[in-house]
Amino acid sequence: MAFQPKKASEWELFYPKKTASVEFSIGSAMDWPATPTGYLSPASASTTKFAGISQRKSAATDADYAVNTVIACLRPIVPRAVLIALTTSGAATYIGGRYDLLDDVTVNLAAHAVGRIVMDEYYTSTSAGVHFLEPVETGAT
């Protein structure tokens, strides 16, 4: 499972370009890289500039893998728009805490170095409702 909006009405589509030659999944958290290319890359543990959630995958076998292709992404239109997220092992006592990513599809509930993701709701020991701390960066679209 990757990131999925809890309420579709709290998100909108936008169409940025992806960074060439990177792999990601539908539902991957995406960021604007530190270098000002204006192209999205999959988010990582050190991401501080979330752009949104990818609505398509990119794999090395895709014809446009090595191209800066336009992709569909979701970005929040309300503060604290909740995403259903895969997490590392956690508990209901983690609600309200600030966490990092493990990778572009998983929240690491054991890491707090960047702290750009807040846990809002507890579902199971490996899934939760989360939101990105505002503001989500709009970057160059």
Contact map, one row per residue, 1 for C-alpha under 8 A:
111000000000000000000000001000000000000000000000000000000000000000000000000000000000110000000000000000001000000000000000000000000000000000000
111100000000000000000000111100000000000000000000000000000000000000000000000000000000110000000000000000001100000000000000000000000000000000000
111110000000000000000000001110000000000000000000000010000000000000000000000000000011110000000000000000001100000000000000000000000000000000000
011111000000000000000000001000000000000000000000000000000000000000000000000000000011100000000000000000000000000000000000000000000000000000000
001111110110000000000000000000000000000000000000000000000000000000000000000000001111000000000000000000000000000000000000000000000000000000000
000111110000000000000000000000000000000000000000000000000000000000000000000000001111000000000000000000000000000000000000000000001000000000000
000011111110000000000000000000000000000000000000000000000000000000000000000000001100000000000000000000000000000000000000000000000000000000000
000011111110000000000000000000000000000000000000000000000000000000000000000000000000000000000000000000000000000000000000000000000000000000000
000000111111000000000000000000000000000000000000000000000000000000000000000000000000000000000000000000000000000000000000000000000000000000000
000010111111000000000000000000000000000000000000000000000000000000000000000111001000000000000000000000000000000000000000000000000000000000000
000010111111100000000000000000000000000000000000000000000000000000000000011111001000000000000000000000000000000000000000000000000000000000000
000000001111110000000000000000000000000000000000000000000000000000000000011110000000000000000000000000000000000000000000000000000000000000000
000000000011111000000000000000000000000000000000000000000000000000000001111000000000000000000000000000000000000000000000000000000000000000000
000000000001111100000000000000000000000000000000000000000000000000000001111000000000000000000000000000000000000000000000000000000000000000000
000000000000111110000000000000000000000000000000000000000000000000000111100000000000000000000000000000000000000000000000000000000000000000001
000000000000011111000000000000000000001100000000000000000000000000000111100000000000000000000000000000000000000000000000000000000000000000011
000000000000001111100000000000000000011100000000000000000000000000011110000000000000000000000000000000000000000000000000000000000000000000001
000000000000000111110000000000000000001110000000000000000000000000011110000000000000000000000000000000000000000000000000000000000000000000000
000000000000000011111100000000000000001110000000000000000000000000111000000000000000000000000000000000000000000000000000000000000000000000000
000000000000000001111100000000000000000000000000000000000000000011111000000000000000000000000000000000000000000000000000000000000000000000000
000000000000000000111110000000000000000000000000000000000001000011100000000000000000000000000000000000000000000000000000000000000000000000000
000000000000000000111111000000000000000011000000000000000111000011000000000000000000000000000000000000000000000000000000000000000000000000000
000000000000000000001111100000000000000001000000000000001111000010000000000000000000000000000000000000000000000000000000000000000000000000000
000000000000000000000111110100000000000001000000000000001110000000000000000000000000000000000000000000010000000000000000000000000000000000000
010000000000000000000011111100000000000000000000000001111100000000000000000000000000000000000000000000000000000000000000000000000000000000000
010000000000000000000001111100000000000000000000000011111000000000000000000000000000000000000000000000000000000000000000000000000000000000000
111100000000000000000000111110000000000000000000000011110000000000000000000000000000000000000000000000001000000000000000000000000000000000000
011000000000000000000001111111000000000001100000000011100000000000000000000000000000000000000000000000011000000000000000000000000000000000000
001000000000000000000000001111100000000001100000011111000000000000000000000000000000000000000000000000011000000000000000000000000000000000000
000000000000000000000000000111110000000111100000011111000000000000000000000000000000000000000000000000010000000000000000000000000000000000000
000000000000000000000000000011111000000111100011111100000000000000000000000000000000000000000000000000000000000000000000000000000000000000000
000000000000000000000000000001111101011110000000111000000000000000000000000000000000000000000000000000000000000000000000000000000000000010100
000000000000000000000000000000111111111110000000100000000000000000000000000000000000000000000000000000000000000000000000000000000000000000000
000000000000000000000000000000011111000000000000000000000000000000000000000000000000000000000000000000000000000000000000000000000000000000000
000000000000000000000000000000001111100000000000000000000000000000000000000000000000000000000000000000000000000000000000000000000000000000000
000000000000000000000000000000011111110000000000000000000000000000000000000000000000000000000000000000000000000000000000000000000000000000000
000000000000000000000000000000001011111000000000000000000000000000000000000000000000000000000000000000000000000000000000000000000000000000000
000000000000000010000000000000011001111100000000000000000000000000000000000000000000000000000000000000000000000000000000000000000000000000111
000000000000000111100000000000011000111110000000000000000000000000010000000000000000000000000000000000000000000000000000000000000000000000010
000000000000000111100000000001111000011111000000001000000000000000000000000000000000000000000000000000000000000000000000000000000000000000000
000000000000000001100100000001111000001111100000000000000000000000000000000000000000000000000000000000000000000000000000000000000000000000000
000000000000000000000111000111100000000111110000000000000000000000000000000000000000000000000000000000010000000000000000000000000000000000000
000000000000000000000000000111100000000011111110010000000000000000000000000000000000000000000000000010110000000000000000000000000000000000000
000000000000000000000000000000000000000001111110000000000000000000000000000000000000000000000000000011110000000000000000000000000000000000000
000000000000000000000000000000000000000000111110000000000000000000000000000000000000000000000000000111100000000001000000000000000000000000000
000000000000000000000000000000000000000000111111000000000000000000000000000000000000000000000000000110000000000001000000000000000000000000000
000000000000000000000000000000100000000000111111110000000000000000000000000000000000000000000000000010000000000001000000000000000000000000000
000000000000000000000000000000100000000000000111110000000000000000000000000000000000000000000000000000000000000001010000000000000000000000000
000000000000000000000000000000111000000000000011111000000000000000000000000000000000000000000000000000000000000000000000000000000000000110000
000000000000000000000000000011110000000000100011111100000000000000000000000000000000000000000000000000000000000000000000000000000001000110000
000000000000000000000000000011110000000100000000111110000000000000000000001000000000000000000000000000000000000000000000000000000000000111100
000000000000000000000000000011100000000000000000011111000000000000000000111100000000000000000000000000000000000000000000000000000000000100000
001000000000000000000000011111000000000000000000001111100000000000000000111000000000000000000000000000000000000000000000000000000000000000000
000000000000000000000000111111000000000000000000000111111000000000000011110000000000000000000000000000000000000000000000000000000000000000000
000000000000000000000000111100000000000000000000000011111000000000000011110000000000000000000000000000000000000000000000000000000000000000000
000000000000000000000000111000000000000000000000000001111100000000000011100000000000000000000000000000000000000000000000000000000000000000000
000000000000000000000011110000000000000000000000000001111110000000000000000000000000000000000000000000000000000000000000000000000000000000000
000000000000000000000111100000000000000000000000000000011111010010000000000000000000000000000000000000000000000000000000000000000000000000000
000000000000000000000111000000000000000000000000000000001111110010000000000000000000000000000000000000000000000000000000000000000000000000000
000000000000000000001110000000000000000000000000000000000111110010000000000000000000000000000000000000000000000000000000000000000000000000000
000000000000000000000000000000000000000000000000000000000011111010000000000000000000000000000000000000000000000000000000000000000000000000000
000000000000000000000000000000000000000000000000000000000111111110000000000000000000000000000000000000000000000000000000000000000000000000000
000000000000000000000000000000000000000000000000000000000000111111000000000000000000000000000000000000000000000000000000000000000000000000000
000000000000000000000000000000000000000000000000000000000000011111111000000000000000000000000000000000000000000000000000000000000000000000000
000000000000000000011110000000000000000000000000000000000111111111100000000000000000000000000000000000000000000000000000000000000000000000000
000000000000000000011100000000000000000000000000000000000000001111110000000000000000000000000000000000000000000000000000000000000000000000000
000000000000000000111000000000000000000000000000000000000000000111111000000000000000000000000000000000000000000000000000000000000000000000000
000000000000000011110000000000000000001000000000000000000000000101111100000000000000000000000000000000000000000000000000000000000000000000000
000000000000000011110000000000000000000000000000000000000000000100111110000000000000000000000000000000000000000000000000000000000000000000000
000000000000001111000000000000000000000000000000000000000000000000011111000000000000000000000000000000000000000000000000000000000000000000000
000000000000001111000000000000000000000000000000000001110000000000001111100000000000000000000000000000000000000000000000000000000000000000000
000000000000111100000000000000000000000000000000000001110000000000000111110000000000000000000000000000000000000000000000000000000000000000000
000000000000111100000000000000000000000000000000000111110000000000000011111000000000000000000000000000000000000000000000000000000000000000000
000000000011110000000000000000000000000000000000000111100000000000000001111100000000000000000000000000000000000000000000000000000000000000000
000000000011110000000000000000000000000000000000001110000000000000000000111110000000000000000000000000000000000000000000000000000000000100000
000000000111000000000000000000000000000000000000000100000000000000000000011111101000000000000000000000000000000000000000000000000000000100000
000000000111000000000000000000000000000000000000000000000000000000000000001111101000000000000000000000000000000000000000000000000000000000000
000000000110000000000000000000000000000000000000000000000000000000000000000111111000000000000000000000000000000000000000000000000000000000000
000000000000000000000000000000000000000000000000000000000000000000000000000111111000000000000000000000000000000000000000000000000000010000000
000000000000000000000000000000000000000000000000000000000000000000000000000001111100000000000000000000000000000000000000000000000011110000000
000011100110000000000000000000000000000000000000000000000000000000000000000111111110000000000000000000000000000000000000000000000011000000000
000011100000000000000000000000000000000000000000000000000000000000000000000000011111000000000000000000000000000000000001000000001110000000000
001111000000000000000000000000000000000000000000000000000000000000000000000000001111100000000000000000000000000000000000000000001110000000000
001111000000000000000000000000000000000000000000000000000000000000000000000000000111110000000000000000000000000000000000000000111100000000000
111100000000000000000000000000000000000000000000000000000000000000000000000000000011111000000000000000001110000000000000000000111100000000000
111000000000000000000000000000000000000000000000000000000000000000000000000000000001111100000000000000001110000000000000000001110000000000000
000000000000000000000000000000000000000000000000000000000000000000000000000000000000111111000000000000000111100000000000000011110000000000000
000000000000000000000000000000000000000000000000000000000000000000000000000000000000011111000000000000000111110000000000000011100000000000000
000000000000000000000000000000000000000000000000000000000000000000000000000000000000001111100000000000000000100000000000000011000000000000000
000000000000000000000000000000000000000000000000000000000000000000000000000000000000001111110100000000000000100000000000000111000000000000000
000000000000000000000000000000000000000000000000000000000000000000000000000000000000000011111100000000000000000000000000010110000000000000000
000000000000000000000000000000000000000000000000000000000000000000000000000000000000000001111110000000000000000000000000110000000000000000000
000000000000000000000000000000000000000000000000000000000000000000000000000000000000000000111110000000000000000000000000000000000000000000000
000000000000000000000000000000000000000000000000000000000000000000000000000000000000000001111111100000000000100000000010010000000000000000000
000000000000000000000000000000000000000000000000000000000000000000000000000000000000000000011111100000000000000000000111110000000000000000000
000000000000000000000000000000000000000000000000000000000000000000000000000000000000000000000111110000000000000000000111000000000000000000000
000000000000000000000000000000000000000000000000000000000000000000000000000000000000000000000111111000000000000000000110000000000000000000000
000000000000000000000000000000000000000000000000000000000000000000000000000000000000000000000001111100000000000100111110000000000000000000000
000000000000000000000000000000000000000000000000000000000000000000000000000000000000000000000000111110000011111111111110000000000000000000000
000000000000000000000000000000000000000000001100000000000000000000000000000000000000000000000000011111000011101111111000000000000000000000000
000000000000000000000000000000000000000000111110000000000000000000000000000000000000000000000000001111111111001000001000000000000000000000000
000000000000000000000000000000000000000000011000000000000000000000000000000000000000000000000000000111111111000000000000000000000000000000000
000000000000000000000000000000000000000000111000000000000000000000000000000000000000000000000000000011111110000000000000000000000000000000000
000000000000000000000001000111000000000001110000000000000000000000000000000000000000000000000000000011111100000000000000000000000000000000000
111000000000000000000000001110000000000000000000000000000000000000000000000000000000110000000000000011111110000000000000000000000000000000000
011000000000000000000000000000000000000000000000000000000000000000000000000000000000111100000000000011111111000000000000000000000000000000000
000000000000000000000000000000000000000000000000000000000000000000000000000000000000111100000000001111101111100000001000000000000000000000000
000000000000000000000000000000000000000000000000000000000000000000000000000000000000001100000000001111000111111000000000000000000000000000000
000000000000000000000000000000000000000000000000000000000000000000000000000000000000001111000100001100000011111100000000000000000000000000000
000000000000000000000000000000000000000000000000000000000000000000000000000000000000000100000000001000000001111100000000000000000000000000000
000000000000000000000000000000000000000000000000000000000000000000000000000000000000000000000000001110000001111110100000000000000000000000000
000000000000000000000000000000000000000000000000000000000000000000000000000000000000000000000000011100000000111111100000000000000000000000000
000000000000000000000000000000000000000000000000000000000000000000000000000000000000000000000000001100000000001111100000000000000000000000000
000000000000000000000000000000000000000000001111000000000000000000000000000000000000000000000000001100000000000111110000000000000000000000000
000000000000000000000000000000000000000000000000000000000000000000000000000000000000000000000000011100000000001111111100000000000000000000000
000000000000000000000000000000000000000000000001000000000000000000000000000000000000000000000000011100000000000001111100000000000001100000000
000000000000000000000000000000000000000000000000000000000000000000000000000000000000000000000000011110000010000000111110000000000111100000000
000000000000000000000000000000000000000000000000000000000000000000000000000000000000000000000011111000000000000000111111000000000111100000000
000000000000000000000000000000000000000000000000000000000000000000000000000000000000000000000111111000000000000000001111110000011110000000000
000000000000000000000000000000000000000000000000000000000000000000000000000000000100000000000011000000000000000000000111110000011110000000000
000000000000000000000000000000000000000000000000000000000000000000000000000000000000000000010010000000000000000000000011111000011100000000000
000000000000000000000000000000000000000000000000000000000000000000000000000000000000000000110110000000000000000000000011111110111000000000000
000000000000000000000000000000000000000000000000000000000000000000000000000000000000000000000000000000000000000000000000111111111000000000000
000000000000000000000000000000000000000000000000000000000000000000000000000000000000000001100000000000000000000000000000011111110000000000000
000000000000000000000000000000000000000000000000000000000000000000000000000000000000001111100000000000000000000000000000011111100000000000000
000000000000000000000000000000000000000000000000000000000000000000000000000000000000011111000000000000000000000000000000001111110000000000000
000000000000000000000000000000000000000000000000000000000000000000000000000000000001111100000000000000000000000000000000011111111000000000000
000000000000000000000000000000000000000000000000000000000000000000000000000000000001111000000000000000000000000000000011111101111100000000000
000001000000000000000000000000000000000000000000000000000000000000000000000000000111100000000000000000000000000000000011111000111110000000000
000000000000000000000000000000000000000000000000000000000000000000000000000000000111100000000000000000000000000000001111100000011111000000000
000000000000000000000000000000000000000000000000000000000000000000000000000000011110000000000000000000000000000000001111000000001111100000000
000000000000000000000000000000000000000000000000010000000000000000000000000000011000000000000000000000000000000000011100000000000111111100000
000000000000000000000000000000000000000000000000000000000000000000000000000000010000000000000000000000000000000000011100000000000011111100000
000000000000000000000000000000000000000000000000000000000000000000000000000000110000000000000000000000000000000000000000000000000001111100000
000000000000000000000000000000000000000000000000000000000000000000000000000000000000000000000000000000000000000000000000000000000001111110000
000000000000000000000000000000000000000000000000111100000000000000000000001100000000000000000000000000000000000000000000000000000001111111000
000000000000000000000000000000010000000000000000111000000000000000000000000000000000000000000000000000000000000000000000000000000000001111100
000000000000000000000000000000000000000000000000001000000000000000000000000000000000000000000000000000000000000000000000000000000000000111111
000000000000000000000000000000010000010000000000001000000000000000000000000000000000000000000000000000000000000000000000000000000000000011111
000000000000000100000000000000000000011000000000000000000000000000000000000000000000000000000000000000000000000000000000000000000000000001111
000000000000001110000000000000000000010000000000000000000000000000000000000000000000000000000000000000000000000000000000000000000000000001111
